[in-house]
Amino acid sequence: MHPPVFDALLTALADIYRVEGRDAAERTAHALTTTPAPEAFALQEPCALDALMRDLLATAELPAAKAILAAQHLIPWGTNPVADRMSDDAAAICAVTTLMGPEGPIPAPDLRLGLFYQSPNSYYALHNHDADETYVILAGEAFWTAGEDRRIRRPGDMIHHPSLMPHAFRTGPEGVLALWRWSGDVNTHSYAFLPDPEVQVA
């Protein structure tokens, strides 16, 4: 059993995907709130970007963003799972937590879900992967590239990346915090950075 603030967070995240209108989103929402984690989420050491995240979340209006702030001390934020494919500087701009997936902590064999934070005035390079993906902006904003669609995305915006669609994000002075989910082929080995005129990725 999780602390009440963490159960409230999982419910708030599930509520977002219940209105996406895709079967995989509904399955994700259901699994998020009904599949028990083998171990309860416990107190975490703050990550390197914790203060920036808290400052951003303190100004946020969406219920899910407020739920993240309330449970921030329990969220296992860490480095990007694909940091080995990035330069140290590129990896340092973001923090990622996976809350559900084949490896847990909430087990799901064919789904992944987590949170993503990117620091202010930074660029996450063009990349793609086999999984279908839906991001939802919860706090801050970013100039988002999703295939040929390039525009500012703000809190409440939902962005769907079909399998192998190239996507990238550039933040402004606030940074951005978003929720993401994967479905379909959720392997991580296909995650690849692409030729990108805006940045060189080591």
LUMPA-720879 format. One record per residue (C-alpha): residue number from 0; y, x, z; residue in three letters. Coordinates in steps of 0.05 Angstrom, whole numbers, padded with zeros to 5 digits. Example, Ala and Ser with C-alpha at 12.3 -4.5 7.8 and 13.67 -1.06 7.14 Angstrom:
<nodes>
(0, (-00090, 00246, 00156), 'Ala')
(1, (-00021, 00273, 00143), 'Ser')
</nodes>
This chain:
<nodes>
(0, (00000, 00000, 00000), 'Met')
(1, (00068, 00026, -00020), 'His')
(2, (00132, 00023, 00022), 'Pro')
(3, (00169, -00043, 00008), 'Pro')
(4, (00225, -00008, -00030), 'Val')
(5, (00174, 00023, -00078), 'Phe')
(6, (00139, -00044, -00089), 'Asp')
(7, (00208, -00073, -00104), 'Ala')
(8, (00220, -00017, -00154), 'Leu')
(9, (00154, -00029, -00191), 'Leu')
(10, (00170, -00104, -00194), 'Thr')
(11, (00240, -00090, -00222), 'Ala')
(12, (00212, -00044, -00276), 'Leu')
(13, (00157, -00093, -00294), 'Ala')
(14, (00209, -00149, -00301), 'Asp')
(15, (00244, -00109, -00355), 'Ile')
(16, (00183, -00104, -00399), 'Tyr')
(17, (00163, -00176, -00389), 'Arg')
(18, (00221, -00196, -00435), 'Val')
(19, (00209, -00143, -00489), 'Glu')
(20, (00166, -00190, -00531), 'Gly')
(21, (00109, -00142, -00547), 'Arg')
(22, (00037, -00149, -00523), 'Asp')
(23, (00035, -00077, -00500), 'Ala')
(24, (00098, -00088, -00459), 'Ala')
(25, (00068, -00148, -00424), 'Glu')
(26, (00004, -00110, -00410), 'Arg')
(27, (00046, -00053, -00381), 'Thr')
(28, (00085, -00099, -00336), 'Ala')
(29, (00020, -00132, -00311), 'His')
(30, (-00014, -00065, -00298), 'Ala')
(31, (00047, -00037, -00262), 'Leu')
(32, (00046, -00091, -00210), 'Thr')
(33, (-00029, -00105, -00203), 'Thr')
(34, (-00064, -00037, -00209), 'Thr')
(35, (-00067, -00001, -00142), 'Pro')
(36, (-00051, 00073, -00139), 'Ala')
(37, (-00106, 00114, -00105), 'Pro')
(38, (-00052, 00142, -00059), 'Glu')
(39, (00013, 00112, -00035), 'Ala')
(40, (00078, 00142, -00060), 'Phe')
(41, (00104, 00186, -00004), 'Ala')
(42, (00168, 00222, 00015), 'Leu')
(43, (00188, 00273, -00038), 'Gln')
(44, (00229, 00336, -00038), 'Glu')
(45, (00293, 00325, -00078), 'Pro')
(46, (00290, 00353, -00148), 'Cys')
(47, (00343, 00399, -00177), 'Ala')
(48, (00380, 00341, -00209), 'Leu')
(49, (00376, 00293, -00150), 'Asp')
(50, (00450, 00294, -00133), 'Ala')
(51, (00471, 00280, -00205), 'Leu')
(52, (00421, 00223, -00209), 'Met')
(53, (00446, 00192, -00143), 'Arg')
(54, (00518, 00197, -00166), 'Asp')
(55, (00501, 00160, -00230), 'Leu')
(56, (00458, 00107, -00197), 'Leu')
(57, (00511, 00093, -00145), 'Ala')
(58, (00556, 00064, -00199), 'Thr')
(59, (00501, 00026, -00235), 'Ala')
(60, (00498, -00050, -00238), 'Glu')
(61, (00428, -00066, -00264), 'Leu')
(62, (00377, -00088, -00211), 'Pro')
(63, (00327, -00036, -00234), 'Ala')
(64, (00378, 00020, -00226), 'Ala')
(65, (00394, -00004, -00155), 'Lys')
(66, (00319, -00006, -00140), 'Ala')
(67, (00312, 00066, -00164), 'Ile')
(68, (00368, 00089, -00119), 'Leu')
(69, (00336, 00053, -00059), 'Ala')
(70, (00269, 00086, -00073), 'Ala')
(71, (00295, 00153, -00098), 'Gln')
(72, (00266, 00191, -00038), 'His')
(73, (00196, 00167, -00058), 'Leu')
(74, (00199, 00180, -00133), 'Ile')
(75, (00160, 00242, -00154), 'Pro')
(76, (00212, 00271, -00202), 'Trp')
(77, (00190, 00335, -00236), 'Gly')
(78, (00200, 00377, -00298), 'Thr')
(79, (00186, 00351, -00367), 'Asn')
(80, (00111, 00349, -00380), 'Pro')
(81, (00124, 00383, -00448), 'Val')
(82, (00170, 00437, -00419), 'Ala')
(83, (00122, 00489, -00446), 'Asp')
(84, (00146, 00470, -00516), 'Arg')
(85, (00220, 00478, -00498), 'Met')
(86, (00266, 00535, -00479), 'Ser')
(87, (00282, 00541, -00405), 'Asp')
(88, (00353, 00517, -00418), 'Asp')
(89, (00329, 00456, -00457), 'Ala')
(90, (00278, 00438, -00403), 'Ala')
(91, (00330, 00444, -00348), 'Ala')
(92, (00373, 00386, -00373), 'Ile')
(93, (00324, 00332, -00353), 'Cys')
(94, (00278, 00306, -00299), 'Ala')
(95, (00218, 00262, -00313), 'Val')
(96, (00170, 00222, -00272), 'Thr')
(97, (00107, 00189, -00297), 'Thr')
(98, (00090, 00129, -00253), 'Leu')
(99, (00031, 00103, -00293), 'Met')
(100, (-00017, 00134, -00343), 'Gly')
(101, (-00087, 00160, -00355), 'Pro')
(102, (-00076, 00214, -00302), 'Glu')
(103, (-00041, 00166, -00254), 'Gly')
(104, (-00011, 00161, -00204), 'Pro')
(105, (-00021, 00088, -00223), 'Ile')
(106, (-00082, 00093, -00268), 'Pro')
(107, (-00080, 00063, -00338), 'Ala')
(108, (-00125, 00090, -00393), 'Pro')
(109, (-00082, 00069, -00453), 'Asp')
(110, (-00012, 00062, -00425), 'Leu')
(111, (00041, 00108, -00397), 'Arg')
(112, (00106, 00090, -00361), 'Leu')
(113, (00159, 00129, -00325), 'Gly')
(114, (00232, 00147, -00314), 'Leu')
(115, (00275, 00197, -00350), 'Phe')
(116, (00341, 00228, -00329), 'Tyr')
(117, (00384, 00273, -00373), 'Gln')
(118, (00444, 00311, -00346), 'Ser')
(119, (00516, 00302, -00371), 'Pro')
(120, (00540, 00331, -00437), 'Asn')
(121, (00471, 00353, -00460), 'Ser')
(122, (00427, 00344, -00521), 'Tyr')
(123, (00352, 00328, -00522), 'Tyr')
(124, (00327, 00352, -00589), 'Ala')
(125, (00295, 00312, -00645), 'Leu')
(126, (00221, 00299, -00631), 'His')
(127, (00164, 00250, -00642), 'Asn')
(128, (00094, 00233, -00618), 'His')
(129, (00035, 00189, -00635), 'Asp')
(130, (00050, 00136, -00582), 'Ala')
(131, (00094, 00075, -00593), 'Asp')
(132, (00151, 00079, -00543), 'Glu')
(133, (00204, 00034, -00515), 'Thr')
(134, (00262, 00061, -00475), 'Tyr')
(135, (00310, 00019, -00433), 'Val')
(136, (00377, 00048, -00412), 'Ile')
(137, (00388, 00035, -00337), 'Leu')
(138, (00450, 00076, -00321), 'Ala')
(139, (00498, 00119, -00361), 'Gly')
(140, (00498, 00123, -00436), 'Glu')
(141, (00477, 00167, -00493), 'Ala')
(142, (00487, 00174, -00568), 'Phe')
(143, (00417, 00156, -00591), 'Trp')
(144, (00381, 00175, -00655), 'Thr')
(145, (00321, 00131, -00671), 'Ala')
(146, (00301, 00145, -00743), 'Gly')
(147, (00362, 00126, -00785), 'Glu')
(148, (00393, 00085, -00728), 'Asp')
(149, (00446, 00127, -00693), 'Arg')
(150, (00492, 00095, -00641), 'Arg')
(151, (00515, 00095, -00569), 'Ile')
(152, (00465, 00062, -00522), 'Arg')
(153, (00487, 00032, -00456), 'Arg')
(154, (00455, -00001, -00395), 'Pro')
(155, (00410, -00058, -00414), 'Gly')
(156, (00398, -00032, -00485), 'Asp')
(157, (00324, -00030, -00506), 'Met')
(158, (00304, 00020, -00560), 'Ile')
(159, (00236, 00018, -00593), 'His')
(160, (00206, 00080, -00627), 'His')
(161, (00145, 00063, -00669), 'Pro')
(162, (00092, 00118, -00673), 'Ser')
(163, (00119, 00183, -00702), 'Leu')
(164, (00192, 00159, -00708), 'Met')
(165, (00238, 00219, -00697), 'Pro')
(166, (00287, 00208, -00640), 'His')
(167, (00338, 00248, -00600), 'Ala')
(168, (00393, 00235, -00549), 'Phe')
(169, (00461, 00265, -00532), 'Arg')
(170, (00494, 00247, -00466), 'Thr')
(171, (00567, 00243, -00448), 'Gly')
(172, (00601, 00258, -00382), 'Pro')
(173, (00557, 00211, -00341), 'Glu')
(174, (00488, 00231, -00364), 'Gly')
(175, (00435, 00177, -00373), 'Val')
(176, (00377, 00148, -00334), 'Leu')
(177, (00325, 00108, -00372), 'Ala')
(178, (00257, 00075, -00365), 'Leu')
(179, (00204, 00090, -00418), 'Trp')
(180, (00135, 00064, -00435), 'Arg')
(181, (00082, 00088, -00484), 'Trp')
(182, (00026, 00048, -00516), 'Ser')
(183, (-00024, 00058, -00572), 'Gly')
(184, (-00047, 00131, -00576), 'Asp')
(185, (-00017, 00158, -00512), 'Val')
(186, (-00040, 00230, -00519), 'Asn')
(187, (00011, 00283, -00501), 'Thr')
(188, (-00013, 00338, -00547), 'His')
(189, (00020, 00304, -00608), 'Ser')
(190, (00089, 00310, -00576), 'Tyr')
(191, (00127, 00355, -00624), 'Ala')
(192, (00198, 00379, -00633), 'Phe')
(193, (00222, 00373, -00705), 'Leu')
(194, (00270, 00413, -00748), 'Pro')
(195, (00338, 00394, -00721), 'Asp')
(196, (00405, 00419, -00747), 'Pro')
(197, (00437, 00407, -00678), 'Glu')
(198, (00395, 00454, -00637), 'Val')
(199, (00344, 00510, -00638), 'Gln')
(200, (00283, 00496, -00594), 'Val')
(201, (00243, 00555, -00571), 'Ala')
</nodes>
